[in-house]
């Protein structure tokens, strides 16, 4: 699904483990409880996504736009963050 336009998509509890979503547009999508462990989300537009209880463990978020995204209840262990740092 590389470069896919999924703006506003409802992906609640979607199984996207190890998916390649590089450069995709997921603006305002609902990813609540989705499994994105190990997914490639490099340069993805995630503006205003609902990611409550999602698993982004070991995901690559390098260059992703997380404007307006609440990561409070997201599993991020080992994820590469937009700035290149690795979440512990």
The first five atom37 places (N, CA, C, CB, O) and aatype in JSON, in Angstrom:
{
  "aatype": [20, 20, 20, 20, 20, 20, 20, 20, 20, 20, 20, 20, 20, 20, 20, 20, 20, 20, 20, 20, 20, 20, 20, 20, 20, 20, 20, 20, 20, 20, 20, 20, 20, 20, 20, 20, 20, 20, 20, 20, 20, 20, 20, 20, 20, 20, 20, 20, 20, 20, 20, 20, 20, 20, 20, 20, 20, 20, 20, 20, 20, 20, 20, 20, 20, 20, 20, 20, 20, 20, 20, 20, 20, 20, 20, 20, 20, 20, 20, 20, 20, 20, 20, 20, 20, 20, 20, 20],
  "atom_mask": [
    [1, 1, 1, 1, 1],
    [1, 1, 1, 1, 1],
    [1, 1, 1, 1, 1],
    [1, 1, 1, 1, 1],
    [1, 1, 1, 1, 1],
    [1, 1, 1, 1, 1],
    [1, 1, 1, 1, 1],
    [1, 1, 1, 1, 1],
    [1, 1, 1, 1, 1],
    [1, 1, 1, 1, 1],
    [1, 1, 1, 1, 1],
    [1, 1, 1, 1, 1],
    [1, 1, 1, 1, 1],
    [1, 1, 1, 1, 1],
    [1, 1, 1, 1, 1],
    [1, 1, 1, 1, 1],
    [1, 1, 1, 1, 1],
    [1, 1, 1, 1, 1],
    [1, 1, 1, 1, 1],
    [1, 1, 1, 1, 1],
    [1, 1, 1, 1, 1],
    [1, 1, 1, 1, 1],
    [1, 1, 1, 1, 1],
    [1, 1, 1, 1, 1],
    [1, 1, 1, 1, 1],
    [1, 1, 1, 1, 1],
    [1, 1, 1, 1, 1],
    [1, 1, 1, 1, 1],
    [1, 1, 1, 1, 1],
    [1, 1, 1, 1, 1],
    [1, 1, 1, 1, 1],
    [1, 1, 1, 1, 1],
    [1, 1, 1, 1, 1],
    [1, 1, 1, 1, 1],
    [1, 1, 1, 1, 1],
    [1, 1, 1, 1, 1],
    [1, 1, 1, 1, 1],
    [1, 1, 1, 1, 1],
    [1, 1, 1, 1, 1],
    [1, 1, 1, 1, 1],
    [1, 1, 1, 1, 1],
    [1, 1, 1, 1, 1],
    [1, 1, 1, 1, 1],
    [1, 1, 1, 1, 1],
    [1, 1, 1, 1, 1],
    [1, 1, 1, 1, 1],
    [1, 1, 1, 1, 1],
    [1, 1, 1, 1, 1],
    [1, 1, 1, 1, 1],
    [1, 1, 1, 1, 1],
    [1, 1, 1, 1, 1],
    [1, 1, 1, 1, 1],
    [1, 1, 1, 1, 1],
    [1, 1, 1, 1, 1],
    [1, 1, 1, 1, 1],
    [1, 1, 1, 1, 1],
    [1, 1, 1, 1, 1],
    [1, 1, 1, 1, 1],
    [1, 1, 1, 1, 1],
    [1, 1, 1, 1, 1],
    [1, 1, 1, 1, 1],
    [1, 1, 1, 1, 1],
    [1, 1, 1, 1, 1],
    [1, 1, 1, 1, 1],
    [1, 1, 1, 1, 1],
    [1, 1, 1, 1, 1],
    [1, 1, 1, 1, 1],
    [1, 1, 1, 1, 1],
    [1, 1, 1, 1, 1],
    [1, 1, 1, 1, 1],
    [1, 1, 1, 1, 1],
    [1, 1, 1, 1, 1],
    [1, 1, 1, 1, 1],
    [1, 1, 1, 1, 1],
    [1, 1, 1, 1, 1],
    [1, 1, 1, 1, 1],
    [1, 1, 1, 1, 1],
    [1, 1, 1, 1, 1],
    [1, 1, 1, 1, 1],
    [1, 1, 1, 1, 1],
    [1, 1, 1, 1, 1],
    [1, 1, 1, 1, 1],
    [1, 1, 1, 1, 1],
    [1, 1, 1, 1, 1],
    [1, 1, 1, 1, 1],
    [1, 1, 1, 1, 1],
    [1, 1, 1, 1, 1],
    [1, 1, 1, 1, 1]
  ],
  "atom_positions": [
    [[0.83, -1.19, 0.0], [0.0, 0.0, 0.0], [0.87, 1.25, 0.0], [-0.94, 0.0, 1.21], [0.47, 2.29, 0.51]],
    [[2.02, 1.15, -0.56], [2.93, 2.28, -0.61], [2.28, 3.41, -1.4], [4.27, 1.86, -1.25], [1.72, 3.19, -2.47]],
    [[2.37, 4.61, -0.88], [1.83, 5.85, -1.45], [0.3, 5.83, -1.57], [2.44, 6.08, -2.82], [-0.26, 6.59, -2.35]],
    [[-0.36, 4.99, -0.81], [-1.82, 4.9, -0.84], [-2.46, 6.16, -0.26], [-2.3, 3.67, -0.08], [-1.91, 6.77, 0.66]],
    [[-3.61, 6.53, -0.78], [-4.37, 7.64, -0.23], [-5.5, 7.06, 0.6], [-4.93, 8.58, -1.36], [-6.54, 6.65, 0.08]],
    [[-5.29, 7.02, 1.92], [-6.26, 6.46, 2.85], [-6.79, 7.55, 3.78], [-5.63, 5.32, 3.66], [-7.13, 7.28, 4.93]],
    [[-6.87, 8.77, 3.28], [-7.33, 9.9, 4.08], [-8.73, 9.61, 4.62], [-7.33, 11.21, 3.24], [-9.65, 9.3, 3.88]],
    [[-8.85, 9.71, 5.96], [-10.13, 9.51, 6.63], [-10.59, 8.06, 6.72], [-11.17, 10.29, 5.93], [-11.71, 7.8, 7.13]],
    [[-9.75, 7.12, 6.34], [-10.13, 5.7, 6.35], [-10.39, 5.19, 7.76], [-9.04, 4.86, 5.69], [-9.79, 5.66, 8.73]],
    [[-11.29, 4.23, 7.87], [-11.6, 3.59, 9.14], [-10.85, 2.26, 9.17], [-13.14, 3.37, 9.32], [-11.26, 1.29, 8.54]],
    [[-9.74, 2.24, 9.9], [-8.89, 1.05, 9.98], [-8.83, 0.53, 11.41], [-7.47, 1.35, 9.46], [-7.78, 0.09, 11.88]],
    [[-9.96, 0.59, 12.12], [-10.02, 0.13, 13.51], [-9.65, -1.35, 13.58], [-11.44, 0.37, 14.11], [-10.2, -2.18, 12.86]],
    [[-8.7, -1.66, 14.46], [-8.23, -3.02, 14.7], [-7.67, -3.7, 13.45], [-9.35, -3.86, 15.27], [-7.66, -4.93, 13.37]],
    [[-7.21, -2.93, 12.5], [-6.64, -3.5, 11.27], [-5.33, -4.23, 11.57], [-6.4, -2.4, 10.22], [-4.55, -3.8, 12.42]],
    [[-5.11, -5.32, 10.89], [-3.87, -6.07, 11.02], [-2.9, -5.65, 9.93], [-4.14, -7.59, 10.94], [-2.92, -6.19, 8.82]],
    [[-2.04, -4.69, 10.24], [-1.1, -4.14, 9.26], [0.34, -4.37, 9.7], [-1.36, -2.64, 9.05], [1.23, -3.57, 9.39]],
    [[0.57, -5.45, 10.41], [1.92, -5.77, 10.9], [2.87, -5.9, 9.71], [1.91, -7.09, 11.73], [2.58, -6.59, 8.73]],
    [[4.01, -5.21, 9.81], [5.06, -5.21, 8.79], [4.62, -4.64, 7.44], [5.55, -6.62, 8.59], [5.28, -4.87, 6.43]],
    [[3.52, -3.9, 7.4], [3.04, -3.3, 6.14], [3.97, -2.19, 5.68], [1.61, -2.74, 6.32], [4.6, -1.51, 6.49]],
    [[4.07, -2.01, 4.37], [4.85, -0.91, 3.8], [3.88, 0.18, 3.37], [5.73, -1.4, 2.6], [3.23, 0.08, 2.33]],
    [[3.79, 1.23, 4.18], [2.89, 2.35, 3.91], [3.67, 3.62, 3.62], [1.94, 2.57, 5.09], [3.15, 4.72, 3.76]],
    [[4.9, 3.47, 3.21], [5.77, 4.63, 2.97], [5.09, 5.64, 2.04], [7.12, 4.19, 2.37], [4.54, 5.27, 1.0]],
    [[5.14, 6.91, 2.43], [4.57, 8.04, 1.69], [3.05, 8.01, 1.57], [5.17, 8.08, 0.32], [2.49, 8.76, 0.76]],
    [[2.37, 7.18, 2.34], [0.91, 7.12, 2.28], [0.29, 8.34, 2.96], [0.4, 5.82, 2.93], [0.92, 8.98, 3.8]],
    [[-0.94, 8.64, 2.58], [-1.7, 9.72, 3.2], [-2.76, 9.08, 4.1], [-2.35, 10.67, 2.13], [-3.75, 8.54, 3.61]],
    [[-2.54, 9.15, 5.41], [-3.48, 8.61, 6.39], [-4.1, 9.73, 7.22], [-2.79, 7.59, 7.3], [-4.57, 9.48, 8.33]],
    [[-4.09, 10.94, 6.7], [-4.61, 12.08, 7.45], [-6.04, 11.81, 7.92], [-4.57, 13.35, 6.59], [-6.9, 11.39, 7.14]],
    [[-6.27, 12.05, 9.21], [-7.58, 11.9, 9.85], [-8.12, 10.47, 9.83], [-8.58, 12.8, 9.18], [-9.31, 10.26, 10.07]],
    [[-7.28, 9.49, 9.56], [-7.72, 8.09, 9.57], [-7.89, 7.61, 11.01], [-6.7, 7.18, 8.83], [-7.28, 8.15, 11.94]],
    [[-8.73, 6.61, 11.19], [-8.93, 6.0, 12.5], [-8.16, 4.68, 12.53], [-10.46, 5.77, 12.79], [-8.52, 3.72, 11.85]],
    [[-7.11, 4.67, 13.33], [-6.25, 3.48, 13.46], [-6.33, 2.91, 14.88], [-4.79, 3.83, 13.1], [-5.4, 2.24, 15.33]],
    [[-7.42, 3.18, 15.56], [-7.59, 2.75, 16.94], [-7.45, 1.22, 17.03], [-8.96, 3.2, 17.48], [-8.1, 0.48, 16.3]],
    [[-6.59, 0.77, 17.93], [-6.33, -0.65, 18.19], [-5.71, -1.39, 17.0], [-7.61, -1.34, 18.58], [-5.71, -2.62, 16.98]],
    [[-5.2, -0.68, 16.02], [-4.57, -1.33, 14.85], [-3.21, -1.9, 15.22], [-4.42, -0.32, 13.69], [-2.51, -1.37, 16.09]],
    [[-2.84, -2.99, 14.57], [-1.53, -3.6, 14.76], [-0.62, -3.17, 13.62], [-1.63, -5.16, 14.85], [-0.72, -3.69, 12.51]],
    [[0.28, -2.22, 13.9], [1.23, -1.71, 12.92], [2.66, -2.04, 13.36], [1.06, -0.19, 12.74], [3.6, -1.33, 13.01]],
    [[2.81, -3.12, 14.12], [4.14, -3.5, 14.59], [5.07, -3.75, 13.4], [4.06, -4.77, 15.49], [4.75, -4.52, 12.5]],
    [[6.21, -3.08, 13.43], [7.21, -3.25, 12.38], [6.87, -2.62, 11.05], [7.45, -4.69, 12.18], [7.59, -2.82, 10.07]],
    [[5.78, -1.87, 10.99], [5.35, -1.26, 9.72], [6.3, -0.14, 9.29], [3.93, -0.71, 9.85], [6.89, 0.54, 10.12]],
    [[6.43, 0.04, 7.98], [7.21, 1.14, 7.43], [6.26, 2.31, 7.19], [7.94, 0.72, 6.1], [5.48, 2.31, 6.24]],
    [[6.32, 3.3, 8.07], [5.48, 4.49, 7.98], [6.34, 5.72, 7.68], [4.68, 4.7, 9.29], [6.01, 6.83, 8.09]],
    [[7.42, 5.5, 6.97], [8.36, 6.58, 6.65], [7.68, 7.6, 5.75], [9.63, 6.01, 5.98], [7.1, 7.27, 4.72]],
    [[7.78, 8.88, 6.17], [7.22, 10.01, 5.42], [5.71, 9.93, 5.23], [7.88, 10.1, 4.07], [5.18, 10.48, 4.26]],
    [[5.01, 9.26, 6.13], [3.56, 9.13, 6.06], [2.89, 10.34, 6.7], [3.09, 7.83, 6.75], [3.36, 10.86, 7.71]],
    [[1.79, 10.79, 6.1], [0.98, 11.87, 6.66], [-0.01, 11.23, 7.63], [0.25, 12.68, 5.52], [-0.99, 10.62, 7.21]],
    [[0.26, 11.39, 8.92], [-0.62, 10.86, 9.97], [-1.34, 11.98, 10.71], [0.19, 10.02, 10.96], [-1.86, 11.76, 11.81]],
    [[-1.39, 13.18, 10.13], [-2.02, 14.32, 10.81], [-3.42, 13.98, 11.3], [-2.07, 15.52, 9.87], [-4.26, 13.49, 10.55]],
    [[-3.63, 14.26, 12.59], [-4.94, 14.15, 13.23], [-5.53, 12.74, 13.21], [-5.89, 15.08, 12.56], [-6.75, 12.57, 13.27]],
    [[-4.68, 11.72, 13.13], [-5.13, 10.33, 13.2], [-5.52, 9.96, 14.63], [-4.04, 9.37, 12.68], [-4.94, 10.48, 15.59]],
    [[-6.48, 9.08, 14.76], [-6.85, 8.51, 16.05], [-6.11, 7.17, 16.17], [-8.42, 8.33, 16.19], [-6.47, 6.2, 15.5]],
    [[-5.09, 7.14, 17.01], [-4.27, 5.94, 17.15], [-4.34, 5.33, 18.55], [-2.82, 6.26, 16.81], [-3.46, 4.56, 18.93]],
    [[-5.39, 5.66, 19.32], [-5.52, 5.11, 20.67], [-5.41, 3.59, 20.66], [-6.85, 5.54, 21.3], [-6.04, 2.91, 19.85]],
    [[-4.6, 3.06, 21.56], [-4.39, 1.63, 21.76], [-3.79, 0.92, 20.54], [-5.69, 0.97, 22.1], [-3.85, -0.31, 20.46]],
    [[-3.21, 1.66, 19.62], [-2.55, 1.03, 18.46], [-1.17, 0.52, 18.87], [-2.43, 2.04, 17.28], [-0.57, 1.02, 19.82]],
    [[-0.69, -0.46, 18.15], [0.66, -0.99, 18.37], [1.56, -0.52, 17.23], [0.64, -2.55, 18.45], [1.4, -0.93, 16.09]],
    [[2.5, 0.36, 17.57], [3.49, 0.84, 16.61], [4.89, 0.39, 17.03], [3.43, 2.39, 16.49], [5.89, 1.01, 16.68]],
    [[4.93, -0.71, 17.77], [6.19, -1.26, 18.26], [7.11, -1.57, 17.08], [5.94, -2.55, 19.11], [6.72, -2.25, 16.13]],
    [[8.34, -1.04, 17.15], [9.37, -1.24, 16.12], [9.0, -0.67, 14.74], [9.66, -2.7, 15.98], [9.63, -1.03, 13.75]],
    [[8.0, 0.19, 14.68], [7.61, 0.8, 13.4], [8.61, 1.89, 13.01], [6.17, 1.39, 13.48], [9.25, 2.49, 13.88]],
    [[8.73, 2.15, 11.72], [9.6, 3.21, 11.22], [8.74, 4.43, 10.91], [10.39, 2.75, 9.95], [7.99, 4.45, 9.93]],
    [[8.84, 5.46, 11.76], [8.07, 6.7, 11.61], [8.96, 7.85, 11.15], [7.38, 7.06, 12.92], [8.57, 9.01, 11.27]],
    [[10.14, 7.55, 10.64], [11.09, 8.57, 10.22], [10.44, 9.51, 9.2], [12.37, 7.93, 9.64], [9.98, 9.07, 8.15]],
    [[10.42, 10.79, 9.52], [9.87, 11.79, 8.61], [8.35, 11.87, 8.6], [10.34, 11.53, 7.25], [7.79, 12.67, 7.85]],
    [[7.67, 11.06, 9.41], [6.21, 11.08, 9.43], [5.69, 12.37, 10.07], [5.67, 9.85, 10.2], [6.34, 12.92, 10.96]],
    [[4.54, 12.83, 9.61], [3.9, 14.02, 10.17], [2.89, 13.57, 11.21], [3.21, 14.88, 9.05], [1.86, 12.99, 10.88]],
    [[3.2, 13.84, 12.49], [2.33, 13.44, 13.6], [1.59, 14.62, 14.21], [3.15, 12.75, 14.67], [1.19, 14.57, 15.37]],
    [[1.4, 15.69, 13.45], [0.7, 16.87, 13.93], [-0.69, 16.5, 14.43], [0.61, 17.94, 12.82], [-1.48, 15.9, 13.69]],
    [[-1.0, 16.84, 15.68], [-2.32, 16.59, 16.24], [-2.59, 15.15, 16.62], [-3.35, 17.03, 15.28], [-3.73, 14.78, 16.87]],
    [[-1.55, 14.32, 16.67], [-1.71, 12.9, 17.02], [-1.35, 12.7, 18.49], [-0.83, 11.99, 16.1], [-0.26, 13.07, 18.92]],
    [[-2.27, 12.1, 19.25], [-2.04, 11.82, 20.67], [-1.45, 10.41, 20.79], [-3.36, 11.95, 21.5], [-2.13, 9.42, 20.52]],
    [[-0.19, 10.34, 21.21], [0.5, 9.06, 21.34], [0.49, 8.51, 22.76], [1.93, 9.2, 20.87], [1.23, 7.59, 23.08]],
    [[-0.35, 9.07, 23.62], [-0.39, 8.7, 25.03], [-0.63, 7.21, 25.24], [-1.46, 9.49, 25.74], [0.04, 6.6, 26.07]],
    [[-1.55, 6.62, 24.51], [-1.92, 5.22, 24.72], [-1.48, 4.32, 23.57], [-3.42, 5.1, 24.91], [-2.17, 3.36, 23.22]],
    [[-0.32, 4.63, 22.99], [0.2, 3.88, 21.86], [1.47, 3.14, 22.28], [0.48, 4.81, 20.65], [2.33, 3.72, 22.94]],
    [[1.59, 1.88, 21.9], [2.8, 1.12, 22.18], [3.85, 1.48, 21.14], [2.52, -0.43, 22.18], [3.67, 1.23, 19.95]],
    [[4.96, 2.09, 21.61], [5.99, 2.61, 20.71], [7.38, 2.01, 20.95], [6.07, 4.09, 20.84], [8.35, 2.49, 20.37]],
    [[7.49, 1.0, 21.78], [8.81, 0.46, 22.13], [9.58, 0.08, 20.86], [8.67, -0.77, 23.06], [9.11, -0.71, 20.03]],
    [[10.78, 0.64, 20.72], [11.64, 0.34, 19.59], [11.29, 1.05, 18.31], [11.62, -1.1, 19.35], [11.95, 0.85, 17.29]],
    [[10.27, 1.89, 18.34], [9.86, 2.62, 17.12], [10.88, 3.71, 16.79], [8.45, 3.23, 17.29], [11.4, 4.37, 17.69]],
    [[11.14, 3.89, 15.51], [11.98, 4.99, 15.05], [11.06, 6.19, 14.86], [12.76, 4.63, 13.7], [10.17, 6.17, 14.02]],
    [[11.29, 7.23, 15.66], [10.43, 8.4, 15.66], [10.77, 9.33, 14.49], [10.56, 9.15, 16.99], [11.82, 9.18, 13.86]],
    [[9.88, 10.29, 14.19], [10.09, 11.19, 13.04], [11.44, 11.89, 13.01], [9.03, 12.21, 13.02], [11.97, 12.18, 11.93]],
    [[12.01, 12.16, 14.18], [13.3, 12.87, 14.24], [14.5, 11.92, 14.18], [13.37, 13.7, 15.51], [15.64, 12.37, 14.26]],
    [[14.25, 10.62, 14.05], [15.33, 9.64, 13.97], [15.67, 8.98, 15.29], [16.55, 10.28, 13.42], [16.44, 8.01, 15.32]],
    [[15.12, 9.48, 16.39], [15.39, 8.86, 17.69], [14.6, 7.55, 17.79], [15.01, 9.83, 18.86], [13.59, 7.35, 17.11]],
    [[15.08, 6.66, 18.66], [14.4, 5.38, 18.88], [13.69, 5.44, 20.22], [15.41, 4.18, 18.83], [14.31, 5.74, 21.24]],
    [[12.4, 5.15, 20.22], [11.6, 5.19, 21.44], [11.96, 4.02, 22.33], [10.08, 5.18, 21.12], [12.09, 2.88, 21.86]],
    [[12.14, 4.29, 23.63], [12.48, 3.2, 24.56], [11.28, 2.69, 25.29], [13.52, 3.65, 25.55], [11.4, 1.77, 26.11]]
  ]
}
